[in-house]
Amino acid sequence: MSSMTPFHFTQGHAPLLISMPHVGTELPAEVTAQLLPPAFERADTDWHLPALYNMAQQLGASTLAAQYSRYVIDLNRAPDNANLYPGQDTTGLCPLDTFAKQALYAPGRAPDATEIARRLQAYWQPYHQQLQAELARLLAVHGRVVLWDAHSIASQVPRFFDGILPDLNFGTADQRACDPGLQQALAGRLAPVTVFTHVFNGRFKGGHITRHYGQPERGIHAVQLEMSQRIYMNETAPYAYRPDLAAHIQPLLTDLLATSIAWVRGEAV
Protein backbone atom coordinates (compact mmCIF):
# COMPACT_ATOMS: atom_id res chain seq x y z
CA MET A 1 0.00 0.00 0.00
CA SER A 2 1.16 3.53 -0.72
CA SER A 3 2.54 5.31 2.33
CA MET A 4 1.60 8.74 1.01
CA THR A 5 -1.07 10.75 2.83
CA PRO A 6 -4.22 10.27 0.76
CA PHE A 7 -5.17 13.96 0.81
CA HIS A 8 -3.81 17.48 0.50
CA PHE A 9 -4.59 19.79 3.42
CA THR A 10 -3.98 23.48 3.99
CA GLN A 11 -4.93 25.06 7.29
CA GLY A 12 -6.53 28.47 7.25
CA HIS A 13 -7.72 30.92 9.89
CA ALA A 14 -11.29 31.74 8.81
CA PRO A 15 -14.32 29.71 10.00
CA LEU A 16 -14.57 27.94 6.64
CA LEU A 17 -13.39 24.50 5.52
CA ILE A 18 -13.60 23.67 1.80
CA SER A 19 -13.70 19.92 1.19
CA MET A 20 -13.00 18.46 -2.27
CA PRO A 21 -13.53 14.71 -1.98
CA HIS A 22 -13.69 13.91 -5.71
CA VAL A 23 -10.75 15.85 -7.16
CA GLY A 24 -8.26 13.00 -6.78
CA THR A 25 -6.80 11.50 -9.96
CA GLU A 26 -4.21 9.04 -8.68
CA LEU A 27 -4.75 5.28 -8.84
CA PRO A 28 -2.53 3.38 -6.39
CA ALA A 29 -0.53 0.46 -7.73
CA GLU A 30 -2.37 -2.05 -5.57
CA VAL A 31 -5.64 -1.07 -7.30
CA THR A 32 -4.59 -0.46 -10.91
CA ALA A 33 -3.99 -4.15 -11.60
CA GLN A 34 -7.69 -4.78 -11.04
CA LEU A 35 -8.99 -2.02 -13.32
CA LEU A 36 -10.19 -1.95 -16.92
CA PRO A 37 -9.18 0.82 -19.41
CA PRO A 38 -12.20 3.11 -18.74
CA ALA A 39 -10.89 3.68 -15.22
CA PHE A 40 -7.72 5.30 -16.50
CA GLU A 41 -9.61 8.08 -18.29
CA ARG A 42 -10.95 9.16 -14.87
CA ALA A 43 -13.89 10.79 -16.66
CA ASP A 44 -15.94 11.26 -13.51
CA THR A 45 -13.36 13.32 -11.64
CA ASP A 46 -14.38 16.70 -10.21
CA TRP A 47 -11.72 18.23 -12.42
CA HIS A 48 -9.66 21.33 -11.57
CA LEU A 49 -11.51 22.43 -8.45
CA PRO A 50 -8.31 23.41 -6.58
CA ALA A 51 -7.55 25.81 -9.45
CA LEU A 52 -11.11 27.09 -9.57
CA TYR A 53 -11.11 27.65 -5.80
CA ASN A 54 -7.75 29.42 -5.83
CA MET A 55 -9.28 32.25 -3.80
CA ALA A 56 -9.51 29.99 -0.75
CA GLN A 57 -6.16 31.03 0.71
CA GLN A 58 -6.93 34.72 0.19
CA LEU A 59 -10.17 34.23 2.14
CA GLY A 60 -8.36 32.37 4.92
CA ALA A 61 -10.24 29.12 4.32
CA SER A 62 -8.85 25.70 5.17
CA THR A 63 -8.88 23.26 2.25
CA LEU A 64 -8.96 19.47 2.12
CA ALA A 65 -8.60 17.72 -1.24
CA ALA A 66 -8.50 14.03 -2.08
CA GLN A 67 -5.41 12.61 -3.75
CA TYR A 68 -6.87 9.36 -5.09
CA SER A 69 -9.61 8.85 -7.65
CA ARG A 70 -13.19 8.25 -6.60
CA TYR A 71 -12.88 4.97 -8.52
CA VAL A 72 -10.67 3.72 -5.67
CA ILE A 73 -13.21 4.68 -3.00
CA ASP A 74 -15.83 7.41 -2.87
CA LEU A 75 -15.10 9.69 0.07
CA ASN A 76 -18.58 11.20 -0.18
CA ARG A 77 -20.37 7.90 0.50
CA ALA A 78 -21.28 6.44 3.87
CA PRO A 79 -18.91 3.69 5.02
CA ASP A 80 -21.84 1.23 5.03
CA ASN A 81 -22.58 2.15 1.36
CA ALA A 82 -26.11 3.38 2.16
CA ASN A 83 -27.93 4.88 -0.84
CA LEU A 84 -28.44 8.60 -0.24
CA TYR A 85 -31.04 8.86 -3.00
CA PRO A 86 -33.38 5.88 -2.55
CA GLY A 87 -35.07 4.85 -5.77
CA GLN A 88 -32.50 6.67 -7.93
CA ASP A 89 -29.47 5.26 -9.70
CA THR A 90 -26.22 6.06 -7.88
CA THR A 91 -22.65 4.82 -7.75
CA GLY A 92 -21.45 3.11 -4.60
CA LEU A 93 -18.68 3.31 -2.04
CA CYS A 94 -16.30 1.42 -4.33
CA PRO A 95 -17.83 2.09 -7.76
CA LEU A 96 -18.12 -0.81 -10.18
CA ASP A 97 -18.81 1.32 -13.24
CA THR A 98 -18.47 4.85 -14.59
CA PHE A 99 -21.27 7.40 -14.87
CA ALA A 100 -21.61 6.16 -18.47
CA LYS A 101 -22.03 2.61 -17.09
CA GLN A 102 -18.69 1.38 -18.40
CA ALA A 103 -17.38 -1.45 -16.23
CA LEU A 104 -14.34 -0.60 -14.09
CA TYR A 105 -13.46 -4.23 -13.32
CA ALA A 106 -13.29 -7.42 -15.35
CA PRO A 107 -15.68 -10.17 -14.26
CA GLY A 108 -14.55 -11.61 -10.96
CA ARG A 109 -12.11 -8.75 -10.24
CA ALA A 110 -14.42 -6.36 -8.36
CA PRO A 111 -13.32 -5.57 -4.80
CA ASP A 112 -14.64 -8.02 -2.22
CA ALA A 113 -15.53 -7.21 1.39
CA THR A 114 -11.91 -7.58 2.53
CA GLU A 115 -10.62 -5.21 -0.16
CA ILE A 116 -13.36 -2.67 0.53
CA ALA A 117 -12.44 -2.76 4.22
CA ARG A 118 -8.78 -2.20 3.30
CA ARG A 119 -9.67 0.80 1.15
CA LEU A 120 -11.81 2.25 3.90
CA GLN A 121 -8.88 2.08 6.29
CA ALA A 122 -6.24 3.25 3.81
CA TYR A 123 -8.05 6.06 1.97
CA TRP A 124 -11.49 6.86 3.41
CA GLN A 125 -10.73 7.05 7.11
CA PRO A 126 -7.68 9.37 6.87
CA TYR A 127 -9.66 11.92 4.84
CA HIS A 128 -12.55 11.89 7.28
CA GLN A 129 -10.27 11.98 10.32
CA GLN A 130 -8.61 15.11 8.93
CA LEU A 131 -12.00 16.62 8.12
CA GLN A 132 -13.27 15.93 11.65
CA ALA A 133 -10.11 17.27 13.24
CA GLU A 134 -10.20 20.54 11.30
CA LEU A 135 -13.90 21.08 11.95
CA ALA A 136 -13.24 20.53 15.66
CA ARG A 137 -10.33 22.99 15.60
CA LEU A 138 -12.29 25.67 13.78
CA LEU A 139 -15.28 25.14 16.03
CA ALA A 140 -13.09 25.56 19.10
CA VAL A 141 -11.62 28.80 17.72
CA HIS A 142 -14.74 30.41 16.25
CA GLY A 143 -17.76 28.75 17.88
CA ARG A 144 -19.37 28.22 14.46
CA VAL A 145 -18.00 27.00 11.14
CA VAL A 146 -19.11 26.50 7.53
CA LEU A 147 -18.22 23.27 5.76
CA TRP A 148 -18.34 23.86 2.00
CA ASP A 149 -18.27 20.56 0.11
CA ALA A 150 -17.08 21.40 -3.41
CA HIS A 151 -18.04 19.23 -6.37
CA SER A 152 -18.48 19.40 -10.12
CA ILE A 153 -20.06 17.18 -12.74
CA ALA A 154 -20.66 17.12 -16.47
CA SER A 155 -23.67 19.20 -17.46
CA GLN A 156 -25.36 16.18 -19.04
CA VAL A 157 -25.33 12.78 -17.34
CA PRO A 158 -28.47 10.92 -18.44
CA ARG A 159 -27.88 8.22 -15.84
CA PHE A 160 -28.53 10.66 -13.02
CA PHE A 161 -30.71 13.46 -14.40
CA ASP A 162 -32.64 14.51 -17.48
CA GLY A 163 -31.52 17.33 -19.74
CA ILE A 164 -28.92 19.89 -18.80
CA LEU A 165 -28.03 20.50 -15.17
CA PRO A 166 -28.31 24.03 -13.72
CA ASP A 167 -24.93 25.73 -13.44
CA LEU A 168 -24.87 25.85 -9.62
CA ASN A 169 -26.57 23.10 -7.62
CA PHE A 170 -26.61 23.75 -3.89
CA GLY A 171 -27.46 21.02 -1.42
CA THR A 172 -28.21 21.57 2.25
CA ALA A 173 -30.16 18.33 2.86
CA ASP A 174 -33.34 20.41 2.62
CA GLN A 175 -31.90 22.85 5.18
CA ARG A 176 -31.14 20.16 7.74
CA ALA A 177 -27.37 20.47 7.21
CA CYS A 178 -27.22 24.22 7.89
CA ASP A 179 -29.20 26.98 9.50
CA PRO A 180 -31.84 28.31 7.08
CA GLY A 181 -30.23 31.71 7.49
CA LEU A 182 -27.09 30.61 5.67
CA GLN A 183 -29.06 29.29 2.72
CA GLN A 184 -31.04 32.53 2.67
CA ALA A 185 -27.84 34.58 2.69
CA LEU A 186 -26.48 32.63 -0.27
CA ALA A 187 -29.80 32.86 -2.10
CA GLY A 188 -29.75 36.61 -1.58
CA ARG A 189 -26.36 36.86 -3.28
CA LEU A 190 -27.58 34.72 -6.16
CA ALA A 191 -30.91 36.50 -6.68
CA PRO A 192 -29.59 39.23 -9.01
CA VAL A 193 -27.32 36.86 -10.95
CA THR A 194 -28.57 36.22 -14.48
CA VAL A 195 -25.44 34.80 -16.09
CA PHE A 196 -25.60 31.50 -14.17
CA THR A 197 -28.56 29.33 -13.28
CA HIS A 198 -28.87 27.87 -9.80
CA VAL A 199 -31.08 25.68 -7.63
CA PHE A 200 -31.19 24.70 -3.97
CA ASN A 201 -31.88 21.07 -3.06
CA GLY A 202 -32.77 20.00 -6.57
CA ARG A 203 -31.29 16.80 -7.99
CA PHE A 204 -28.35 17.13 -5.58
CA LYS A 205 -29.26 17.65 -1.93
CA GLY A 206 -25.83 16.86 -0.50
CA GLY A 207 -23.85 13.68 -0.12
CA HIS A 208 -22.60 11.87 2.96
CA ILE A 209 -20.21 14.66 3.97
CA THR A 210 -22.89 17.36 3.91
CA ARG A 211 -25.52 15.22 5.59
CA HIS A 212 -23.26 13.63 8.21
CA TYR A 213 -21.17 16.62 9.28
CA GLY A 214 -23.78 19.33 8.83
CA GLN A 215 -25.01 19.73 12.41
CA PRO A 216 -26.27 23.28 12.83
CA GLU A 217 -27.27 22.57 16.42
CA ARG A 218 -23.53 22.07 17.11
CA GLY A 219 -22.52 25.10 15.07
CA ILE A 220 -21.40 23.18 11.96
CA HIS A 221 -23.21 24.46 8.85
CA ALA A 222 -22.66 22.36 5.72
CA VAL A 223 -23.36 23.31 2.11
CA GLN A 224 -22.61 21.23 -0.97
CA LEU A 225 -22.07 22.96 -4.31
CA GLU A 226 -22.28 20.69 -7.34
CA MET A 227 -21.11 22.86 -10.22
CA SER A 228 -21.75 22.19 -13.89
CA GLN A 229 -18.36 21.65 -15.50
CA ARG A 230 -19.32 23.46 -18.69
CA ILE A 231 -18.95 26.81 -16.92
CA TYR A 232 -15.22 26.45 -16.26
CA MET A 233 -13.69 23.64 -18.37
CA ASN A 234 -14.01 21.45 -21.44
CA GLU A 235 -16.30 18.53 -20.72
CA THR A 236 -14.60 16.17 -23.19
CA ALA A 237 -11.20 14.49 -22.84
CA PRO A 238 -8.60 15.63 -21.99
CA TYR A 239 -10.89 17.76 -19.80
CA ALA A 240 -8.89 20.95 -20.03
CA TYR A 241 -9.29 23.79 -17.56
CA ARG A 242 -10.58 26.97 -19.20
CA PRO A 243 -9.26 30.06 -17.41
CA ASP A 244 -11.30 32.25 -19.76
CA LEU A 245 -14.51 30.61 -18.56
CA ALA A 246 -13.39 30.32 -14.95
CA ALA A 247 -12.79 34.07 -14.84
CA HIS A 248 -16.55 34.61 -15.08
CA ILE A 249 -17.59 32.31 -12.24
CA GLN A 250 -14.71 32.92 -9.80
CA PRO A 251 -15.88 36.39 -8.65
CA LEU A 252 -19.30 34.96 -7.79
CA LEU A 253 -17.72 31.97 -6.09
CA THR A 254 -15.50 34.29 -4.05
CA ASP A 255 -18.54 36.33 -3.06
CA LEU A 256 -20.48 33.23 -1.98
CA LEU A 257 -17.61 31.99 0.17
CA ALA A 258 -17.08 35.46 1.68
CA THR A 259 -20.83 35.63 2.37
CA SER A 260 -20.61 32.30 4.20
CA ILE A 261 -17.75 33.54 6.34
CA ALA A 262 -19.55 36.79 7.14
CA TRP A 263 -22.77 34.95 7.99
CA VAL A 264 -21.13 32.46 10.33
CA ARG A 265 -19.31 35.32 12.07
CA GLY A 266 -22.62 37.09 12.57
CA GLU A 267 -21.63 40.00 10.34
CA ALA A 268 -24.00 41.78 8.00
CA VAL A 269 -24.30 40.07 4.63
Residue, then its C-alpha position, 0 to 999 in steps of 0.5 A: m500500500s502507498s505510504m503517502t497521505p491520501f489527501h492534501f490539506t492546507q490550514g486556514h484561519a477563517p471559520l470555513l473548511i472547503s472539502m473536495p472529496h472527488v478531485g483526486t486523480e491518482l490510482p494506487a498500484e495495488v488497485t490499478a492491476q484490477l482495473l479496466p481501461p475506462a478507469f484510467e480516463r478518470a472521466d468522472t473526476d471533479w476536475h480542476l476544483p483546486a484551481l477554480y477555488n484558488m481564492a480559498q487562501q486569500l479568504g483564509a479558508s482551510t482546504l482538504a482535497a483528495q489525492y486518489s480517484r473516486y474509482v478507488i473509493d468514494l469519500n462522499r459515501a457512507p462507510d456502510n454504502a447506504n444509498l443517499y437517494p433511494g429509488q435513484d441510480t447512484t454509484g457506490l462506495c467502491p464504484l463498479d462502473t463509470f457514470a456512463k455505465q462502463a465497467l471498471y473491473a473485469p468479471g470476478r475482479a471487483p473488490d470483495a468485502t476484505e478489499i473494501a475494508r482495506r480501502l476504507q482504512a487506507y483512503w477513506q478514514p484518513y480523509h474523514q479523520q482530517l475533516q473531523a479534526e479541522l472542523a473541531r479545531l475551527l469550532a473551538v476557535h470560532g464557535r461556528v463554522v461552515l463546511w463547504d463541500a465542493h463538487s463538479i459534474a458534467s452538465q449532461v449525465p443521463r444516468f442521473f438526471d434529465g436534460i442539462l443540469p443548472d450551473l450551480n446546484f446547492g445542497t443543504a439536505d433540505q436545510r437540515a445540514c445548515d441553518p436556514g439563514l445561511q441558505q437565505a444569505l447565499a440565495g440573496r447573493l444569487a438573486p440578481v445573478t442572471v449569467f448562471t442558473h442555480v437551484f437549492n436542493g434540486r437533484f443534488k441535496g448533498g452527499h454523505i459529507t454534507r448530511h453527516y457533518g452538517q449539524p447546525e445545532r452544534g454550530i457546523h453548517a454544511v453546504q454542498l455545491e455541485m457545479s456544472q463543468r461546462i462553466y469552467m472547463n471542457e467537458t470532453a477528454p482531456y478535460a482541459y481547464r478553461p481560465d477564460l470561462a473560470a474568470h466569469i464564475q470565480p468572482l461569484l464563487t468568491d462572493l459566496l464563500a465570503t458571504s458564508i464567512a460573514w454569515v457564520r461570524g454574525e456579520a452583516v451580509 
